[in-house]
Amino acid sequence: MKDILEYSKQAPNDYPFVYQDTMERVFAEDLNKVLKEYEEGLLENISKFKDDYNLLKDDVRYRTPNSYIRFYDYNDKGIKDLLFKTFSYTYRAGGQQAYRDFNKDESFKLSLNDLLEVSEYVDYKTKSIKKSYKNLITIKLMSAVKSKDSFDDFYSDLEQYRGFKKRSEESYVPPMPNRVVLVDNFSTREISRGVNNGRLSGYNRTRRIMIYLYKTRLDERVSTICSPRHNEQIPPNQAKGVIPQHRNCRCTLVPHL
């Protein structure tokens, strides 16, 4: 196994065989394409509900939460398929790295527990993305019907968000959809998270890891989020999901036998 001191100098992005930068770039391109298709599908779907909109606008009795669902409830299969494909790949890449670290000459394959973990995470992230779009459509719809705007005015206002040129709060999953921010955050964080979780799964299969040590780079660029955790001991059953702590996190977990 690699010397523990060598590990302490590395971060997830340093593993050359997983080509993490390439994975991030490819995932960003694919996610941008999938979200663009999702947005266009949403708009096309909403364009069919002119009569429903006019009913909401003309009669306040129909303005219940359930009345808005059809406007934002749209097929998320494209998003789910991409996230599952990507997260599974990064998980396997990280697991293979762990096997190589232990000089284990075999392919890392996802176990049933690994697949369930990836699937649950995909569902969670898909719901987060869809909630962002739901917020936009619901707020625009409620505002428009309250102001008695025409359907064309409502649709035109909503359509301006295609391409996401309008800025929104730059959180991990924006409360209002911003494709640029969302794609950037997912590509830089989720690839790293998948590789790290795969590594941990591979290490744990050896049944030799007693504890993980949280390692920062110990330089002037270390964030205030990460710096207090340097050398923190983390049990194997609590290690998954710890890294990355934030965007462009350079920390790593060092296995301790």
FIKOLZA-1660 file (N, C-alpha, C; in steps of 0.1 Angstrom, whole numbers, plus 5000, padded with zeros to 4 digits):
% residues 257
   i   px   py   pz ch aa at
   1 5008 4988 5000  A  M  N
   1 5000 5000 5000  A  M CA
   1 5009 5012 5000  A  M  C
   2 5004 5023 4994  A  K  N
   2 5011 5036 4994  A  K CA
   2 5015 5040 5008  A  K  C
   3 5026 5046 5009  A  D  N
   3 5030 5052 5022  A  D CA
   3 5020 5062 5027  A  D  C
   4 5017 5062 5040  A  I  N
   4 5007 5072 5045  A  I CA
   4 5012 5086 5043  A  I  C
   5 5025 5089 5044  A  L  N
   5 5030 5102 5042  A  L CA
   5 5028 5107 5028  A  L  C
   6 5029 5098 5018  A  E  N
   6 5026 5102 5004  A  E CA
   6 5012 5106 5002  A  E  C
   7 5003 5098 5009  A  Y  N
   7 4988 5102 5008  A  Y CA
   7 4986 5116 5014  A  Y  C
   8 4992 5119 5025  A  S  N
   8 4990 5132 5032  A  S CA
   8 4993 5144 5023  A  S  C
   9 5001 5141 5013  A  K  N
   9 5004 5153 5004  A  K CA
   9 4995 5154 4992  A  K  C
  10 4985 5144 4991  A  Q  N
  10 4977 5144 4979  A  Q CA
  10 4963 5148 4982  A  Q  C
  11 4956 5152 4972  A  A  N
  11 4942 5154 4972  A  A CA
  11 4935 5146 4961  A  A  C
  12 4922 5144 4961  A  P  N
  12 4915 5136 4952  A  P CA
  12 4919 5139 4937  A  P  C
  13 4921 5151 4934  A  N  N
  13 4924 5155 4920  A  N CA
  13 4938 5150 4916  A  N  C
  14 4946 5145 4925  A  D  N
  14 4960 5142 4922  A  D CA
  14 4961 5127 4916  A  D  C
  15 4950 5120 4917  A  Y  N
  15 4951 5106 4912  A  Y CA
  15 4951 5106 4897  A  Y  C
  16 4962 5103 4890  A  P  N
  16 4963 5105 4876  A  P CA
  16 4954 5095 4868  A  P  C
  17 4952 5083 4874  A  F  N
  17 4946 5072 4865  A  F CA
  17 4931 5075 4864  A  F  C
  18 4924 5082 4873  A  V  N
  18 4910 5084 4871  A  V CA
  18 4907 5096 4862  A  V  C
  19 4917 5104 4858  A  Y  N
  19 4914 5115 4849  A  Y CA
  19 4903 5123 4854  A  Y  C
  20 4903 5128 4866  A  Q  N
  20 4892 5135 4872  A  Q CA
  20 4889 5148 4864  A  Q  C
  21 4899 5155 4860  A  D  N
  21 4896 5167 4852  A  D CA
  21 4888 5164 4840  A  D  C
  22 4892 5154 4833  A  T  N
  22 4884 5150 4821  A  T CA
  22 4870 5146 4824  A  T  C
  23 4868 5138 4835  A  M  N
  23 4855 5134 4839  A  M CA
  23 4846 5146 4842  A  M  C
  24 4852 5156 4849  A  E  N
  24 4845 5168 4852  A  E CA
  24 4840 5176 4839  A  E  C
  25 4849 5177 4829  A  R  N
  25 4846 5184 4817  A  R CA
  25 4835 5177 4809  A  R  C
  26 4837 5164 4808  A  V  N
  26 4827 5156 4800  A  V CA
  26 4813 5157 4807  A  V  C
  27 4813 5155 4820  A  F  N
  27 4800 5156 4828  A  F CA
  27 4794 5169 4827  A  F  C
  28 4802 5180 4827  A  A  N
  28 4796 5193 4826  A  A CA
  28 4790 5195 4812  A  A  C
  29 4796 5190 4802  A  E  N
  29 4790 5192 4788  A  E CA
  29 4777 5184 4787  A  E  C
  30 4777 5171 4793  A  D  N
  30 4765 5163 4792  A  D CA
  30 4754 5168 4801  A  D  C
  31 4757 5173 4813  A  L  N
  31 4747 5178 4821  A  L CA
  31 4741 5191 4816  A  L  C
  32 4749 5200 4810  A  N  N
  32 4743 5212 4803  A  N CA
  32 4734 5208 4792  A  N  C
  33 4737 5198 4784  A  K  N
  33 4729 5194 4773  A  K CA
  33 4715 5188 4779  A  K  C
  34 4716 5179 4789  A  V  N
  34 4704 5173 4795  A  V CA
  34 4695 5184 4801  A  V  C
  35 4701 5193 4808  A  L  N
  35 4693 5203 4815  A  L CA
  35 4686 5213 4804  A  L  C
  36 4693 5215 4794  A  K  N
  36 4688 5224 4783  A  K CA
  36 4676 5217 4777  A  K  C
  37 4677 5204 4774  A  E  N
  37 4666 5196 4769  A  E CA
  37 4654 5196 4779  A  E  C
  38 4657 5195 4792  A  Y  N
  38 4647 5194 4802  A  Y CA
  38 4640 5208 4802  A  Y  C
  39 4647 5219 4802  A  E  N
  39 4641 5232 4801  A  E CA
  39 4631 5234 4789  A  E  C
  40 4636 5229 4778  A  E  N
  40 4628 5231 4766  A  E CA
  40 4616 5222 4766  A  E  C
  41 4617 5210 4772  A  G  N
  41 4605 5202 4774  A  G CA
  41 4595 5207 4784  A  G  C
  42 4600 5213 4794  A  L  N
  42 4592 5220 4804  A  L CA
  42 4583 5231 4797  A  L  C
  43 4590 5239 4790  A  L  N
  43 4584 5250 4783  A  L CA
  43 4573 5245 4773  A  L  C
  44 4577 5235 4765  A  E  N
  44 4567 5230 4756  A  E CA
  44 4555 5224 4763  A  E  C
  45 4558 5218 4774  A  N  N
  45 4547 5212 4782  A  N CA
  45 4537 5223 4787  A  N  C
  46 4543 5234 4792  A  I  N
  46 4536 5245 4798  A  I CA
  46 4527 5252 4787  A  I  C
  47 4533 5252 4775  A  S  N
  47 4526 5259 4764  A  S CA
  47 4512 5252 4761  A  S  C
  48 4510 5240 4766  A  K  N
  48 4497 5233 4763  A  K CA
  48 4486 5237 4773  A  K  C
  49 4490 5244 4784  A  F  N
  49 4481 5247 4795  A  F CA
  49 4475 5261 4795  A  F  C
  50 4473 5266 4784  A  K  N
  50 4467 5280 4783  A  K CA
  50 4453 5280 4790  A  K  C
  51 4445 5270 4787  A  D  N
  51 4431 5270 4793  A  D CA
  51 4432 5268 4808  A  D  C
  52 4441 5260 4813  A  D  N
  52 4443 5258 4827  A  D CA
  52 4447 5271 4833  A  D  C
  53 4456 5278 4827  A  Y  N
  53 4461 5291 4832  A  Y CA
  53 4450 5301 4833  A  Y  C
  54 4442 5302 4823  A  N  N
  54 4431 5311 4823  A  N CA
  54 4421 5308 4834  A  N  C
  55 4419 5295 4837  A  L  N
  55 4410 5291 4847  A  L CA
  55 4415 5296 4861  A  L  C
  56 4428 5294 4863  A  L  N
  56 4435 5299 4875  A  L CA
  56 4434 5314 4876  A  L  C
  57 4436 5321 4865  A  K  N
  57 4435 5335 4865  A  K CA
  57 4422 5341 4868  A  K  C
  58 4411 5334 4863  A  D  N
  58 4398 5340 4864  A  D CA
  58 4390 5336 4876  A  D  C
  59 4395 5325 4883  A  D  N
  59 4387 5320 4894  A  D CA
  59 4397 5316 4905  A  D  C
  60 4397 5324 4916  A  V  N
  60 4406 5322 4927  A  V CA
  60 4404 5308 4934  A  V  C
  61 4392 5302 4933  A  R  N
  61 4389 5290 4939  A  R CA
  61 4398 5278 4934  A  R  C
  62 4403 5280 4922  A  Y  N
  62 4412 5269 4917  A  Y CA
  62 4426 5270 4920  A  Y  C
  63 4430 5281 4927  A  R  N
  63 4444 5283 4930  A  R CA
  63 4449 5276 4943  A  R  C
  64 4450 5263 4941  A  T  N
  64 4455 5254 4952  A  T CA
  64 4468 5249 4948  A  T  C
  65 4476 5244 4957  A  P  N
  65 4489 5238 4953  A  P CA
  65 4488 5227 4943  A  P  C
  66 4478 5219 4944  A  N  N
  66 4476 5208 4934  A  N CA
  66 4474 5213 4920  A  N  C
  67 4468 5225 4919  A  S  N
  67 4465 5231 4906  A  S CA
  67 4477 5235 4898  A  S  C
  68 4488 5237 4905  A  Y  N
  68 4501 5241 4899  A  Y CA
  68 4510 5230 4894  A  Y  C
  69 4507 5218 4900  A  I  N
  69 4516 5206 4897  A  I CA
  69 4518 5204 4883  A  I  C
  70 4507 5204 4875  A  R  N
  70 4509 5200 4861  A  R CA
  70 4518 5209 4853  A  R  C
  71 4520 5222 4858  A  F  N
  71 4529 5231 4851  A  F CA
  71 4544 5228 4853  A  F  C
  72 4547 5221 4864  A  Y  N
  72 4562 5218 4866  A  Y CA
  72 4565 5203 4867  A  Y  C
  73 4554 5195 4867  A  D  N
  73 4557 5181 4868  A  D CA
  73 4560 5175 4854  A  D  C
  74 4573 5172 4852  A  Y  N
  74 4578 5168 4839  A  Y CA
  74 4588 5156 4841  A  Y  C
  75 4589 5148 4830  A  N  N
  75 4597 5136 4830  A  N CA
  75 4612 5139 4833  A  N  C
  76 4618 5133 4843  A  D  N
  76 4631 5136 4847  A  D CA
  76 4641 5124 4844  A  D  C
  77 4637 5116 4835  A  K  N
  77 4644 5104 4831  A  K CA
  77 4658 5107 4826  A  K  C
  78 4659 5118 4818  A  G  N
  78 4672 5122 4812  A  G CA
  78 4682 5126 4823  A  G  C
  79 4677 5133 4833  A  I  N
  79 4686 5138 4844  A  I CA
  79 4690 5126 4852  A  I  C
  80 4681 5117 4855  A  K  N
  80 4684 5105 4863  A  K CA
  80 4694 5096 4857  A  K  C
  81 4692 5093 4844  A  D  N
  81 4700 5084 4836  A  D CA
  81 4715 5090 4836  A  D  C
  82 4716 5103 4834  A  L  N
  82 4730 5108 4833  A  L CA
  82 4736 5108 4847  A  L  C
  83 4729 5112 4857  A  L  N
  83 4735 5111 4870  A  L CA
  83 4739 5097 4875  A  L  C
  84 4731 5088 4872  A  F  N
  84 4734 5074 4875  A  F CA
  84 4746 5069 4868  A  F  C
  85 4746 5071 4855  A  K  N
  85 4758 5067 4847  A  K CA
  85 4771 5073 4852  A  K  C
  86 4770 5086 4854  A  T  N
  86 4782 5093 4859  A  T CA
  86 4787 5089 4872  A  T  C
  87 4777 5089 4882  A  F  N
  87 4781 5086 4896  A  F CA
  87 4786 5071 4897  A  F  C
  88 4780 5062 4889  A  S  N
  88 4785 5048 4889  A  S CA
  88 4799 5047 4884  A  S  C
  89 4802 5055 4873  A  Y  N
  89 4815 5055 4867  A  Y CA
  89 4826 5060 4877  A  Y  C
  90 4822 5072 4883  A  T  N
  90 4832 5078 4892  A  T CA
  90 4834 5069 4904  A  T  C
  91 4824 5062 4909  A  Y  N
  91 4825 5053 4920  A  Y CA
  91 4834 5042 4917  A  Y  C
  92 4832 5036 4905  A  R  N
  92 4841 5025 4901  A  R CA
  92 4855 5030 4900  A  R  C
  93 4857 5042 4894  A  A  N
  93 4871 5047 4893  A  A CA
  93 4878 5048 4906  A  A  C
  94 4871 5054 4916  A  G  N
  94 4876 5055 4929  A  G CA
  94 4879 5042 4936  A  G  C
  95 4870 5032 4934  A  G  N
  95 4872 5019 4940  A  G CA
  95 4884 5012 4933  A  G  C
  96 4886 5014 4920  A  Q  N
  96 4897 5008 4914  A  Q CA
  96 4910 5014 4919  A  Q  C
  97 4910 5027 4922  A  Q  N
  97 4922 5033 4927  A  Q CA
  97 4925 5027 4941  A  Q  C
  98 4915 5025 4949  A  A  N
  98 4918 5018 4962  A  A CA
  98 4924 5005 4960  A  A  C
  99 4919 4997 4951  A  Y  N
  99 4924 4984 4948  A  Y CA
  99 4939 4985 4944  A  Y  C
 100 4942 4994 4936  A  R  N
 100 4956 4996 4931  A  R CA
 100 4965 5000 4943  A  R  C
 101 4960 5008 4952  A  D  N
 101 4968 5012 4964  A  D CA
 101 4971 5000 4972  A  D  C
 102 4963 4990 4972  A  F  N
 102 4965 4978 4980  A  F CA
 102 4972 4967 4971  A  F  C
 103 4975 4971 4959  A  N  N
 103 4981 4961 4949  A  N CA
 103 4972 4949 4947  A  N  C
 104 4959 4952 4947  A  K  N
 104 4949 4942 4945  A  K CA
 104 4947 4941 4930  A  K  C
 105 4951 4930 4923  A  D  N
 105 4950 4929 4909  A  D CA
 105 4937 4923 4904  A  D  C
 106 4926 4931 4906  A  E  N
 106 4913 4927 4901  A  E CA
 106 4905 4939 4898  A  E  C
 107 4894 4937 4891  A  S  N
 107 4886 4949 4888  A  S CA
 107 4876 4952 4899  A  S  C
 108 4874 4964 4902  A  F  N
 108 4865 4968 4913  A  F CA
 108 4851 4969 4906  A  F  C
 109 4842 4961 4912  A  K  N
 109 4828 4961 4907  A  K CA
 109 4819 4966 4918  A  K  C
 110 4808 4973 4914  A  L  N
 110 4799 4978 4924  A  L CA
 110 4791 4967 4930  A  L  C
 111 4790 4967 4943  A  S  N
 111 4782 4957 4950  A  S CA
 111 4768 4962 4950  A  S  C
 112 4759 4954 4956  A  L  N
 112 4745 4958 4957  A  L CA
 112 4743 4970 4965  A  L  C
 113 4751 4970 4976  A  N  N
 113 4750 4982 4985  A  N CA
 113 4755 4994 4979  A  N  C
 114 4766 4993 4970  A  D  N
 114 4771 5004 4963  A  D CA
 114 4761 5009 4953  A  D  C
 115 4754 5000 4946  A  L  N
 115 4744 5004 4936  A  L CA
 115 4732 5011 4943  A  L  C
 116 4728 5006 4955  A  L  N
 116 4717 5012 4962  A  L CA
 116 4721 5026 4967  A  L  C
 117 4734 5028 4971  A  E  N
 117 4739 5041 4976  A  E CA
 117 4739 5051 4965  A  E  C
 118 4744 5047 4953  A  V  N
 118 4744 5055 4941  A  V CA
 118 4730 5059 4937  A  V  C
 119 4721 5049 4937  A  S  N
 119 4707 5051 4933  A  S CA
 119 4700 5061 4942  A  S  C
 120 4702 5059 4955  A  E  N
 120 4695 5069 4965  A  E CA
 120 4701 5083 4963  A  E  C
 121 4714 5084 4960  A  Y  N
 121 4720 5097 4959  A  Y CA
 121 4715 5103 4946  A  Y  C
 122 4713 5096 4935  A  V  N
 122 4708 5101 4923  A  V CA
 122 4694 5106 4925  A  V  C
 123 4685 5099 4932  A  D  N
 123 4672 5103 4935  A  D CA
 123 4672 5116 4943  A  D  C
 124 4681 5117 4952  A  Y  N
 124 4682 5129 4961  A  Y CA
 124 4686 5141 4953  A  Y  C
 125 4696 5140 4944  A  K  N
 125 4701 5151 4936  A  K CA
 125 4691 5155 4925  A  K  C
 126 4684 5145 4919  A  T  N
 126 4674 5148 4909  A  T CA
 126 4663 5156 4915  A  T  C
 127 4658 5152 4927  A  K  N
 127 4647 5160 4934  A  K CA
 127 4652 5174 4937  A  K  C
 128 4665 5176 4940  A  S  N
 128 4670 5190 4943  A  S CA
 128 4670 5198 4931  A  S  C
 129 4674 5192 4919  A  I  N
 129 4673 5200 4907  A  I CA
 129 4659 5203 4903  A  I  C
 130 4650 5194 4904  A  K  N
 130 4636 5196 4900  A  K CA
 130 4630 5206 4909  A  K  C
 131 4633 5206 4921  A  K  N
 131 4628 5216 4931  A  K CA
 131 4631 5230 4927  A  K  C
 132 4643 5232 4921  A  S  N
 132 4648 5245 4917  A  S CA
 132 4639 5250 4905  A  S  C
 133 4636 5241 4896  A  Y  N
 133 4627 5245 4885  A  Y CA
 133 4612 5247 4890  A  Y  C
 134 4608 5239 4899  A  K  N
 134 4595 5240 4905  A  K CA
 134 4593 5254 4911  A  K  C
 135 4604 5258 4919  A  N  N
 135 4603 5271 4925  A  N CA
 135 4601 5282 4915  A  N  C
 136 4608 5282 4904  A  L  N
 136 4607 5292 4894  A  L CA
 136 4593 5293 4888  A  L  C
 137 4589 5281 4883  A  I  N
 137 4576 5280 4876  A  I CA
 137 4564 5284 4886  A  I  C
 138 4565 5279 4898  A  T  N
 138 4554 5282 4907  A  T CA
 138 4553 5297 4911  A  T  C
 139 4565 5303 4914  A  I  N
 139 4565 5317 4917  A  I CA
 139 4560 5326 4905  A  I  C
 140 4565 5322 4893  A  K  N
 140 4561 5330 4881  A  K CA
 140 4546 5328 4879  A  K  C
 141 4541 5316 4881  A  L  N
 141 4527 5313 4878  A  L CA
 141 4518 5320 4888  A  L  C
 142 4521 5319 4901  A  M  N
 142 4513 5326 4911  A  M CA
 142 4513 5341 4910  A  M  C
 143 4524 5347 4906  A  S  N
 143 4525 5361 4904  A  S CA
 143 4517 5365 4892  A  S  C
 144 4517 5357 4881  A  A  N
 144 4510 5361 4869  A  A CA
 144 4495 5360 4871  A  A  C
 145 4490 5349 4877  A  V  N
 145 4476 5348 4878  A  V CA
 145 4470 5358 4888  A  V  C
 146 4478 5362 4898  A  K  N
 146 4474 5372 4908  A  K CA
 146 4473 5386 4901  A  K  C
 147 4482 5388 4892  A  S  N
 147 4482 5401 4885  A  S CA
 147 4473 5401 4873  A  S  C
 148 4467 5389 4870  A  K  N
 148 4458 5387 4859  A  K CA
 148 4465 5390 4845  A  K  C
 149 4478 5386 4845  A  D  N
 149 4485 5387 4832  A  D CA
 149 4479 5377 4822  A  D  C
 150 4481 5380 4809  A  S  N
 150 4477 5370 4799  A  S CA
 150 4486 5358 4799  A  S  C
 151 4482 5348 4793  A  F  N
 151 4490 5336 4793  A  F CA
 151 4503 5339 4785  A  F  C
 152 4501 5346 4774  A  D  N
 152 4513 5350 4766  A  D CA
 152 4523 5358 4774  A  D  C
 153 4519 5367 4782  A  D  N
 153 4528 5374 4790  A  D CA
 153 4535 5365 4800  A  D  C
 154 4527 5356 4807  A  F  N
 154 4533 5347 4816  A  F CA
 154 4543 5338 4809  A  F  C
 155 4540 5333 4798  A  Y  N
 155 4549 5324 4791  A  Y CA
 155 4561 5331 4786  A  Y  C
 156 4560 5343 4781  A  S  N
 156 4571 5351 4776  A  S CA
 156 4581 5354 4788  A  S  C
 157 4575 5357 4799  A  D  N
 157 4584 5360 4811  A  D CA
 157 4591 5348 4815  A  D  C
 158 4585 5336 4815  A  L  N
 158 4591 5324 4819  A  L CA
 158 4601 5319 4809  A  L  C
 159 4598 5322 4797  A  E  N
 159 4607 5318 4786  A  E CA
 159 4621 5325 4786  A  E  C
 160 4621 5336 4792  A  Q  N
 160 4634 5344 4793  A  Q CA
 160 4644 5336 4801  A  Q  C
 161 4640 5327 4809  A  Y  N
 161 4650 5319 4817  A  Y CA
 161 4656 5308 4809  A  Y  C
 162 4652 5306 4796  A  R  N
 162 4659 5296 4788  A  R CA
 162 4673 5301 4786  A  R  C
 163 4683 5292 4788  A  G  N
 163 4697 5295 4787  A  G CA
 163 4702 5301 4800  A  G  C
 164 4693 5305 4809  A  F  N
 164 4697 5310 4822  A  F CA
 164 4706 5321 4822  A  F  C
 165 4703 5331 4815  A  K  N
 165 4711 5343 4815  A  K CA
 165 4709 5352 4827  A  K  C
 166 4697 5350 4833  A  K  N
 166 4694 5358 4845  A  K CA
 166 4702 5351 4857  A  K  C
 167 4707 5360 4866  A  R  N
 167 4715 5354 4877  A  R CA
 167 4706 5351 4888  A  R  C
 168 4711 5341 4896  A  S  N
 168 4703 5338 4908  A  S CA
 168 4714 5335 4919  A  S  C
 169 4709 5333 4931  A  E  N
 169 4718 5331 4942  A  E CA
 169 4727 5319 4939  A  E  C
 170 4740 5321 4941  A  E  N
 170 4750 5311 4938  A  E CA
 170 4752 5301 4949  A  E  C
 171 4742 5294 4952  A  S  N
 171 4743 5283 4962  A  S CA
 171 4745 5270 4954  A  S  C
 172 4746 5259 4961  A  Y  N
 172 4749 5246 4955  A  Y CA
 172 4738 5242 4944  A  Y  C
 173 4726 5241 4949  A  V  N
 173 4715 5240 4940  A  V CA
 173 4706 5252 4941  A  V  C
 174 4707 5261 4932  A  P  N
 174 4701 5274 4933  A  P CA
 174 4686 5273 4936  A  P  C
 175 4681 5282 4945  A  P  N
 175 4666 5282 4947  A  P CA
 175 4658 5285 4934  A  P  C
 176 4665 5293 4926  A  M  N
 176 4659 5295 4912  A  M CA
 176 4669 5289 4903  A  M  C
 177 4665 5282 4892  A  P  N
 177 4674 5275 4884  A  P CA
 177 4684 5284 4876  A  P  C
 178 4697 5281 4877  A  N  N
 178 4707 5288 4870  A  N CA
 178 4716 5277 4864  A  N  C
 179 4715 5275 4852  A  R  N
 179 4721 5263 4846  A  R CA
 179 4737 5264 4847  A  R  C
 180 4742 5276 4845  A  V  N
 180 4756 5278 4846  A  V CA
 180 4762 5274 4860  A  V  C
 181 4755 5279 4870  A  V  N
 181 4759 5277 4884  A  V CA
 181 4757 5262 4887  A  V  C
 182 4746 5257 4883  A  L  N
 182 4743 5243 4887  A  L CA
 182 4752 5233 4880  A  L  C
 183 4755 5235 4868  A  V  N
 183 4764 5226 4860  A  V CA
 183 4778 5227 4866  A  V  C
 184 4783 5239 4869  A  D  N
 184 4796 5241 4875  A  D CA
 184 4798 5234 4888  A  D  C
 185 4788 5236 4897  A  N  N
 185 4788 5230 4910  A  N CA
 185 4788 5215 4910  A  N  C
 186 4779 5210 4902  A  F  N
 186 4778 5195 4901  A  F CA
 186 4790 5189 4895  A  F  C
 187 4796 5195 4885  A  S  N
 187 4808 5189 4879  A  S CA
 187 4820 5189 4888  A  S  C
 188 4822 5200 4895  A  T  N
 188 4833 5201 4904  A  T CA
 188 4832 5194 4917  A  T  C
 189 4820 5192 4922  A  R  N
 189 4818 5186 4935  A  R CA
 189 4814 5171 4934  A  R  C
 190 4805 5168 4925  A  E  N
 190 4800 5154 4924  A  E CA
 190 4810 5144 4918  A  E  C
 191 4818 5148 4909  A  I  N
 191 4828 5139 4904  A  I CA
 191 4838 5136 4915  A  I  C
 192 4842 5146 4923  A  S  N
 192 4851 5144 4934  A  S CA
 192 4845 5135 4944  A  S  C
 193 4832 5138 4947  A  R  N
 193 4825 5130 4958  A  R CA
 193 4824 5116 4954  A  R  C
 194 4820 5113 4941  A  G  N
 194 4819 5100 4936  A  G CA
 194 4832 5092 4937  A  G  C
 195 4843 5098 4933  A  V  N
 195 4856 5092 4933  A  V CA
 195 4860 5088 4947  A  V  C
 196 4858 5098 4956  A  N  N
 196 4861 5096 4970  A  N CA
 196 4853 5085 4977  A  N  C
 197 4840 5085 4974  A  N  N
 197 4831 5074 4980  A  N CA
 197 4835 5060 4974  A  N  C
 198 4839 5060 4961  A  G  N
 198 4843 5047 4956  A  G CA
 198 4856 5043 4962  A  G  C
 199 4866 5052 4965  A  R  N
 199 4878 5049 4971  A  R CA
 199 4875 5042 4985  A  R  C
 200 4866 5049 4992  A  L  N
 200 4863 5044 5006  A  L CA
 200 4857 5030 5006  A  L  C
 201 4848 5028 4996  A  S  N
 201 4842 5015 4994  A  S CA
 201 4853 5004 4992  A  S  C
 202 4862 5008 4983  A  G  N
 202 4873 4998 4980  A  G CA
 202 4882 4996 4992  A  G  C
 203 4885 5006 4999  A  Y  N
 203 4893 5004 5011  A  Y CA
 203 4886 4996 5022  A  Y  C
 204 4873 4999 5024  A  N  N
 204 4866 4992 5034  A  N CA
 204 4864 4977 5031  A  N  C
 205 4865 4973 5018  A  R  N
 205 4864 4959 5015  A  R CA
 205 4876 4951 5019  A  R  C
 206 4887 4958 5021  A  T  N
 206 4899 4951 5026  A  T CA
 206 4898 4947 5041  A  T  C
 207 4889 4954 5048  A  R  N
 207 4887 4951 5062  A  R CA
 207 4900 4953 5070  A  R  C
 208 4908 4962 5065  A  R  N
 208 4920 4965 5072  A  R CA
 208 4921 4980 5077  A  R  C
 209 4911 4988 5073  A  I  N
 209 4912 5002 5077  A  I CA
 209 4906 5004 5091  A  I  C
 210 4913 5009 5100  A  M  N
 210 4909 5011 5114  A  M CA
 210 4903 5025 5116  A  M  C
 211 4909 5035 5109  A  I  N
 211 4904 5049 5110  A  I CA
 211 4909 5056 5098  A  I  C
 212 4903 5067 5095  A  Y  N
 212 4907 5077 5084  A  Y CA
 212 4912 5090 5091  A  Y  C
 213 4922 5095 5085  A  L  N
 213 4927 5108 5090  A  L CA
 213 4923 5119 5080  A  L  C
 214 4917 5129 5084  A  Y  N
 214 4913 5141 5075  A  Y CA
 214 4926 5149 5073  A  Y  C
 215 4930 5151 5060  A  K  N
 215 4942 5158 5057  A  K CA
 215 4939 5170 5048  A  K  C
 216 4943 5182 5052  A  T  N
 216 4943 5194 5043  A  T CA
 216 4957 5196 5037  A  T  C
 217 4958 5206 5029  A  R  N
 217 4971 5209 5023  A  R CA
 217 4980 5217 5032  A  R  C
 218 4975 5222 5043  A  L  N
 218 4983 5230 5052  A  L CA
 218 4991 5241 5045  A  L  C
 219 4983 5248 5037  A  D  N
 219 4989 5260 5030  A  D CA
 219 4980 5272 5032  A  D  C
 220 4983 5283 5026  A  E  N
 220 4976 5295 5028  A  E CA
 220 4962 5295 5021  A  E  C
 221 4960 5285 5012  A  R  N
 221 4947 5284 5005  A  R CA
 221 4937 5275 5012  A  R  C
 222 4941 5269 5023  A  V  N
 222 4931 5260 5030  A  V CA
 222 4920 5269 5035  A  V  C
 223 4907 5264 5033  A  S  N
 223 4896 5272 5037  A  S CA
 223 4894 5271 5052  A  S  C
 224 4886 5280 5057  A  T  N
 224 4883 5280 5072  A  T CA
 224 4874 5269 5075  A  T  C
 225 4867 5263 5065  A  I  N
 225 4858 5252 5067  A  I CA
 225 4867 5239 5070  A  I  C
 226 4878 5238 5062  A  C  N
 226 4886 5226 5063  A  C CA
 226 4897 5226 5073  A  C  C
 227 4903 5238 5075  A  S  N
 227 4915 5238 5083  A  S CA
 227 4913 5233 5098  A  S  C
 228 4902 5235 5104  A  P  N
 228 4901 5230 5118  A  P CA
 228 4900 5214 5118  A  P  C
 229 4898 5208 5107  A  R  N
 229 4896 5193 5106  A  R CA
 229 4909 5186 5104  A  R  C
 230 4920 5193 5101  A  H  N
 230 4932 5186 5098  A  H CA
 230 4936 5176 5109  A  H  C
 231 4939 5164 5105  A  N  N
 231 4943 5153 5114  A  N CA
 231 4931 5148 5122  A  N  C
 232 4919 5152 5119  A  E  N
 232 4907 5147 5126  A  E CA
 232 4906 5132 5122  A  E  C
 233 4903 5124 5132  A  Q  N
 233 4901 5109 5130  A  Q CA
 233 4886 5107 5127  A  Q  C
 234 4884 5099 5116  A  I  N
 234 4870 5096 5112  A  I CA
 234 4868 5081 5110  A  I  C
 235 4859 5075 5117  A  P  N
 235 4856 5061 5116  A  P CA
 235 4852 5057 5102  A  P  C
 236 4855 5045 5097  A  P  N
 236 4852 5041 5084  A  P CA
 236 4837 5042 5081  A  P  C
 237 4828 5039 5091  A  N  N
 237 4814 5040 5088  A  N CA
 237 4808 5054 5088  A  N  C
 238 4817 5064 5090  A  Q  N
 238 4812 5078 5089  A  Q CA
 238 4820 5086 5079  A  Q  C
 239 4828 5079 5071  A  A  N
 239 4837 5086 5062  A  A CA
 239 4830 5091 5048  A  A  C
 240 4821 5083 5044  A  K  N
 240 4815 5086 5031  A  K CA
 240 4807 5099 5031  A  K  C
 241 4810 5107 5021  A  G  N
 241 4803 5120 5020  A  G CA
 241 4810 5132 5026  A  G  C
 242 4821 5129 5034  A  V  N
 242 4828 5139 5041  A  V CA
 242 4835 5148 5031  A  V  C
 243 4841 5142 5021  A  I  N
 243 4849 5150 5011  A  I CA
 243 4841 5150 4998  A  I  C
 244 4839 5161 4991  A  P  N
 244 4845 5174 4994  A  P CA
 244 4837 5182 5004  A  P  C
 245 4843 5191 5011  A  Q  N
 245 4836 5200 5020  A  Q CA
 245 4829 5212 5013  A  Q  C
 246 4835 5215 5002  A  H  N
 246 4830 5227 4994  A  H CA
 246 4836 5226 4980  A  H  C
 247 4832 5236 4972  A  R  N
 247 4837 5236 4958  A  R CA
 247 4852 5238 4958  A  R  C
 248 4859 5230 4949  A  N  N
 248 4874 5230 4948  A  N CA
 248 4881 5226 4961  A  N  C
 249 4874 5218 4969  A  C  N
 249 4881 5213 4981  A  C CA
 249 4892 5204 4977  A  C  C
 250 4904 5206 4984  A  R  N
 250 4916 5199 4980  A  R CA
 250 4920 5188 4991  A  R  C
 251 4911 5186 5001  A  C  N
 251 4914 5177 5012  A  C CA
 251 4912 5163 5007  A  C  C
 252 4917 5154 5016  A  T  N
 252 4916 5140 5013  A  T CA
 252 4915 5132 5027  A  T  C
 253 4910 5120 5026  A  L  N
 253 4910 5111 5038  A  L CA
 253 4921 5101 5036  A  L  C
 254 4930 5100 5046  A  V  N
 254 4941 5091 5046  A  V CA
 254 4938 5078 5054  A  V  C
 255 4938 5067 5047  A  P  N
 255 4935 5054 5054  A  P CA
 255 4946 5051 5064  A  P  C
 256 4942 5047 5076  A  H  N
 256 4952 5043 5086  A  H CA
 256 4949 5029 5090  A  H  C
 257 4959 5020 5089  A  L  N
 257 4957 5006 5092  A  L CA
 257 4958 5003 5107  A  L  C
% end
